[in-house]
Structure formats: structure tokens, C-alpha cells
Amino acid sequence: MNLQKDIIIRSKKIRESAKGEDCQIRVEGCNNNSETVVFCHLGGAGIGAKSSDLFGAYGCSTCHGKADGQIPSHWSATVLGLYFYQAVIRTQQILVNKGLIKRG
């Protein structure tokens, strides 16, 4: 059994790349205001813990709030999770196009 600790990627360039971008989460009620878009992390390993910067998406203030549970939503956590996972994929493609994630 391999109990190697996961490597967590932290990249200020990736996090700052969200500025001025379109929201990629796009749940119902998305404000798609590029001025409020930030790099949103997929759930972490506990309160205050953030996942790797590889597992994040560009999200407006509304979508970020719904994904984090700060803004109530009629969608289940499962449906919100699917929106977020799709947003991670779209965001990763944008990051590849920007050269912030590179092929090996």
C-alpha cells in the first residue's frame, strides 16, 4: 500500500488568471460578471483547506457562492457538483490555451 502524500499545486499565475474571464460554472442565476470572477477551488480536505490549483474553475460571485453553499440553491449538491466538474474541464482548457498548464 502506497501512502504517499498528494502533491498540491499552488500557482499564483493560475489563480490570478481568472481576472476578467467569463464564468465557467454557469449555474442558474449566474451573473457572468467578469468583474466578480475568481478562481474557485473544488472542495478541500477540511474547513479552510483548498484543493490543488489544478482542480479549480473560473466562477462569478453568484456561482461561487452557490458552489460553496453560501448562497442557497434549489439544485442538489450532486447537480451543483456536476456543474463545477464541467467548469473545471472548461477552465483547464483555457489554462492550457494560456500556457499556464503545459503538456509534458
N, C-alpha and C positions, 0 to 999 in steps of 0.2 A: 504494500500500500504506500503510495506516494503522498506525503503530507506537505509537499512544497507549498509555501505561501504564494498566493497570487500576486503577480506584479500589477501594480496600479499605475496607470499612465496619467500623468498630470502635465498639461500643456497650456500655458497662458495664451499662446497663439490660437489654439483651438477655441478656448473659452471666449477670447476677445473677438474671434471671427464672427460671432453672432450679431455684432453691432450692425444695424441697418439691413439685416437679412429678413426674408419673409418667414413667417411662422410655418413650421413643418408638421406640427402636431394636428392642427386643423379640426378640433372637436367643434360640435355645435356651439355657436356663440363666440367663436374665435374672432378676436378684434383685428387680427392680422395687421396690427400697427407696428411697423418696423422699428419705431422708436422705443417700443417696450420689449422687443425680442431679446432674450438672453439664452445662454447655453444651459439647458435643463438636463440634469442628471437623472438617469434611471435610478430607482430606489437603491439606497445604500445598505450597509450592513448594521444599521442601528441609527438611533437619533443623532443627528449632526454628521453622520458618516455619508460620504458621497462615493458613488461608484467611479470607476475609471472614466477618464475623458473620452475613451473610445465608445462608451455607452451613454451618449447624450444626444440631445436634439435641440434645434433652434425652436424656441417657443415664445409666443406672445404672453403678456401678463395674464390674460384670461385662461389660455390653455395650460400654462404653467401652474396656475392656481388650482385648476380642476385636476390636473395630473397629480399634484401634491396633496389633494384633499382639502386645500384651504378655501376653495370655492365649491359650494355644493353643486352636484350634477345629478341628473336623473339616470345617467349611464352607470352601469355596474363597473366595479373595479376591473373586471375582465375586459370589458369593451374599451375602457379608457386605456388599459394596458396595450391592447391591440393597436389603438391609435398611436400610442407612444412608440411601440416597436416599429411600426411603419415609418414614423418620423425619424427614428434612429437610422434606418436604412437610407432614407432620402438625405438626411444630414451627412451621413458618411460619404455618400456620392459627391455631395457638394465639397466636403473636405478633401476628397481625392482630387476633384477638379481644381481646387485652390492650391494643391500641392502640400497640404498640411498632413495628409495621410499618404504615404508613398508605398509603391509596390516594392517588394524585396528583391 
